[in-house]
Amino acid sequence: MRFIVAVLLVCSSALCQADWHVLADSSRVSFVSVKRGNIADVHRFRNVAGVIDGQGAARITLPFADLDSGLALRDERMRELLFEVTRFAHAELSANVDLPHWERMRVGEVQATTLEFQLDLHGHRQRLKADVLVSRLGEKRMQVATLEPILIKAELFELEGGLLKLQELAGLPSIASEVPVWAVLDFQQRP
């Protein structure tokens, strides 16, 4: 009897709570940049990583080394001149989510909510909000996707200098300083 009580106490503690890990192959964070006033380019981050721990603390990492715009030269220039990958290896999103509520959702259930998060980008932190759709895909699978793009302004993260360097190097009359960002994050629960 003591053994059963001990097991129940341990399993009700944080030690038995399984974290929710981002599945990189089925997750995507992408943004659109606009140059020359009307030419749009789609960019995405490969190998998005992250976890929601048992207390609902979420951390998502966007590695600049894995930026993919479809053009290797553009990727290299953006890494070096805009994101300054030698100084800042990645961007990080952090939030506290209502994990107990999400975990009580039935498989197939979908709920819209507003998620407050912090974006750490280029050495600067900003608090932002996103309208997201939380979907329970399976007993141990969940997806969080933005319902609308999140607008990121270059000046909030001191990225204007890098944009000017890119603009001059490419001989462009303009590059928009505000970009819409979308995210689809698949999570799997595992210890």
C-alpha positions as CSV (number, residue, x, y, z in Angstrom):
1,M,0.0,0.0,0.0
2,R,2.8,2.4,0.8
3,F,4.4,1.7,-2.5
4,I,1.2,2.6,-4.4
5,V,0.8,5.8,-2.4
6,A,4.5,6.7,-3.1
7,V,4.0,6.1,-6.9
8,L,0.9,8.2,-6.9
9,L,2.6,11.1,-5.1
10,V,5.6,10.9,-7.5
11,C,3.4,10.8,-10.6
12,S,1.3,13.7,-9.5
13,S,4.5,15.8,-9.1
14,A,6.2,17.7,-11.9
15,L,8.5,14.7,-12.5
16,C,5.7,12.8,-14.3
17,Q,4.5,15.7,-16.3
18,A,5.4,15.3,-19.9
19,D,6.5,18.3,-21.9
20,W,5.2,19.2,-25.3
21,H,8.0,19.4,-28.0
22,V,7.8,21.2,-31.3
23,L,7.9,18.8,-34.3
24,A,10.2,20.6,-36.7
25,D,9.2,18.6,-39.8
26,S,5.6,19.7,-39.6
27,S,6.1,23.2,-38.1
28,R,6.7,26.4,-39.9
29,V,7.3,30.1,-39.1
30,S,7.3,32.2,-42.3
31,F,7.3,35.9,-43.2
32,V,6.9,38.0,-46.3
33,S,9.2,40.9,-47.2
34,V,8.4,43.5,-49.9
35,K,10.9,45.2,-52.0
36,R,10.6,47.9,-54.8
37,G,7.1,48.6,-53.4
38,N,5.3,45.7,-54.9
39,I,7.6,42.6,-55.1
40,A,7.0,40.1,-52.3
41,D,9.4,37.3,-51.2
42,V,8.4,34.5,-48.8
43,H,10.9,33.4,-46.2
44,R,10.7,30.6,-43.6
45,F,12.7,29.2,-40.8
46,R,13.6,25.5,-41.0
47,N,14.3,23.5,-37.9
48,V,12.1,25.5,-35.5
49,A,12.6,24.1,-32.0
50,G,10.8,24.6,-28.8
51,V,9.0,23.2,-25.8
52,I,6.0,23.8,-23.5
53,D,6.9,22.6,-20.1
54,G,4.5,21.1,-17.6
55,Q,3.8,24.5,-16.0
56,G,2.8,26.0,-19.4
57,A,6.1,27.9,-20.0
58,A,6.6,28.0,-23.8
59,R,9.9,28.7,-25.5
60,I,10.2,28.6,-29.3
61,T,13.5,29.1,-31.1
62,L,13.9,30.4,-34.7
63,P,17.5,29.7,-35.9
64,F,18.8,32.3,-38.3
65,A,21.3,29.8,-39.7
66,D,18.2,27.9,-41.1
67,L,16.6,30.9,-42.8
68,D,15.3,29.8,-46.2
69,S,14.1,32.2,-48.8
70,G,14.7,30.0,-51.8
71,L,17.9,31.9,-52.8
72,A,21.2,31.0,-51.1
73,L,22.8,34.5,-51.7
74,R,19.8,36.3,-50.3
75,D,19.7,34.0,-47.2
76,E,23.5,34.6,-46.6
77,R,23.1,38.4,-46.9
78,M,20.1,38.4,-44.6
79,R,21.9,36.3,-42.0
80,E,25.0,38.5,-42.0
81,L,23.6,42.0,-42.6
82,L,20.1,41.9,-41.1
83,F,20.1,39.4,-38.4
84,E,23.8,39.5,-37.6
85,V,24.0,35.8,-37.0
86,T,27.5,36.0,-35.5
87,R,26.1,38.1,-32.6
88,F,22.5,36.8,-32.5
89,A,22.1,33.1,-33.4
90,H,18.3,33.0,-33.2
91,A,15.1,34.7,-32.3
92,E,13.1,33.4,-29.3
93,L,9.4,33.5,-28.5
94,S,8.3,32.9,-24.9
95,A,4.9,32.7,-23.4
96,N,2.9,31.2,-20.6
97,V,0.0,29.2,-21.9
98,D,-3.1,27.7,-20.1
99,L,-1.7,24.1,-20.6
100,P,-4.2,22.4,-18.3
101,H,-7.0,23.8,-20.4
102,W,-5.3,22.8,-23.6
103,E,-4.7,19.3,-22.3
104,R,-8.4,18.9,-21.4
105,M,-9.4,19.5,-25.0
106,R,-10.9,16.5,-26.7
107,V,-9.2,15.0,-29.8
108,G,-10.5,16.9,-32.8
109,E,-11.5,20.0,-30.7
110,V,-10.4,23.4,-31.9
111,Q,-10.4,26.7,-29.9
112,A,-9.5,30.2,-30.9
113,T,-7.7,32.3,-28.3
114,T,-5.4,35.3,-27.9
115,L,-1.9,34.5,-26.9
116,E,0.4,37.1,-25.3
117,F,4.1,36.4,-25.9
118,Q,7.5,38.0,-25.8
119,L,9.7,38.2,-28.9
120,D,13.5,38.4,-28.3
121,L,15.0,39.5,-31.6
122,H,18.3,41.1,-32.4
123,G,19.0,41.8,-28.7
124,H,15.6,43.5,-28.1
125,R,12.5,42.2,-26.4
126,Q,8.9,43.2,-27.2
127,R,5.6,42.0,-25.8
128,L,3.2,41.1,-28.6
129,K,-0.2,39.4,-29.0
130,A,-1.4,36.9,-31.6
131,D,-4.8,35.4,-32.3
132,V,-4.2,31.7,-32.6
133,L,-6.1,28.5,-33.2
134,V,-5.3,25.6,-30.8
135,S,-6.2,22.2,-32.3
136,R,-6.0,18.9,-30.4
137,L,-4.8,16.5,-33.1
138,G,-4.4,13.4,-31.0
139,E,-3.9,12.3,-27.4
140,K,-0.3,13.4,-27.6
141,R,-0.5,15.9,-30.5
142,M,-1.5,19.5,-30.5
143,Q,-1.2,22.3,-33.1
144,V,-1.0,26.1,-32.5
145,A,-1.5,28.3,-35.6
146,T,-1.8,32.0,-36.1
147,L,-5.2,33.1,-37.4
148,E,-3.9,36.4,-38.7
149,P,-0.3,37.5,-39.5
150,I,1.6,39.2,-36.7
151,L,3.2,42.4,-37.9
152,I,6.8,42.9,-36.9
153,K,8.3,46.4,-37.2
154,A,12.0,46.7,-37.9
155,E,12.5,49.8,-35.7
156,L,11.3,47.9,-32.6
157,F,14.3,45.6,-32.9
158,E,16.9,48.0,-34.4
159,L,16.9,46.2,-37.7
160,E,16.7,49.4,-39.9
161,G,20.5,49.5,-40.4
162,G,20.6,46.0,-41.7
163,L,17.7,46.7,-44.0
164,L,19.5,49.7,-45.4
165,K,22.6,47.6,-46.0
166,L,20.6,45.0,-47.9
167,Q,18.9,47.7,-49.9
168,E,22.2,49.3,-50.9
169,L,23.9,46.0,-51.7
170,A,21.0,44.9,-53.9
171,G,20.5,48.3,-55.5
172,L,16.9,48.4,-54.4
173,P,14.8,51.7,-54.1
174,S,13.1,50.3,-51.0
175,I,12.5,47.3,-48.6
176,A,9.5,47.5,-46.4
177,S,10.3,47.9,-42.7
178,E,7.3,46.0,-41.5
179,V,6.7,42.3,-42.2
180,P,3.7,39.9,-41.6
181,V,4.7,36.7,-39.9
182,W,2.7,33.4,-39.8
183,A,3.3,30.3,-37.6
184,V,2.0,26.8,-37.6
185,L,3.6,24.8,-34.6
186,D,2.9,21.1,-34.1
187,F,3.6,19.7,-30.7
188,Q,4.0,16.2,-29.4
189,Q,3.9,15.3,-25.8
190,R,6.8,13.3,-24.5
191,P,8.9,13.1,-21.3
